[in-house]
Amino acid sequence: MKRNGLDITVLILGIACIGLMTVNRYIFRPVWKSEIRTELREVKSELKESGKERKQALKKSHNEVKAEMQEAKTELKETLSLSY
């Protein structure tokens, strides 16, 4: 059977595709994974910092509400004790 130019081209393209898939699997994929890991670490640290800030803000507002409740309670006691 005689090989023509199309058969040789298909054979070369097939070998090139197999080579590119091998390179992608063993070289590029670990590089991409390492980049993704560094990005995930950055995102996790940002989330942790924002969580800490949110907790501090919540704690501060909780303390303010507690103080307001105490003030309202003392005012109510004063007004009730004066009404007798």
QUIKAPE-V805727 format. One record per backbone hydrogen bond with DSSP energy under -1.0 kcal/mol. NH is the residue of the N-H (numbers start at 1). CO is the residue of the C=O. If there is no record, write none. Layout:
NH CO
NH CO
This chain:
8 4
9 5
10 6
11 7
12 8
13 9
14 10
15 11
16 12
17 13
18 14
19 15
20 16
21 17
22 18
23 19
24 20
25 21
26 22
27 23
28 23
29 24
31 27
32 28
33 29
34 30
35 31
36 32
37 33
38 34
39 35
40 36
41 37
42 38
43 39
44 40
45 41
46 42
47 43
48 44
49 45
50 46
51 47
52 48
53 49
54 50
55 51
56 52
57 53
58 54
59 55
60 56
61 57
62 58
63 59
64 60
65 61
66 62
67 63
68 64
69 65
70 66
71 67
72 68
73 69
74 70
75 71
76 72
77 73
78 74
79 75
80 76
81 77
82 78
83 79
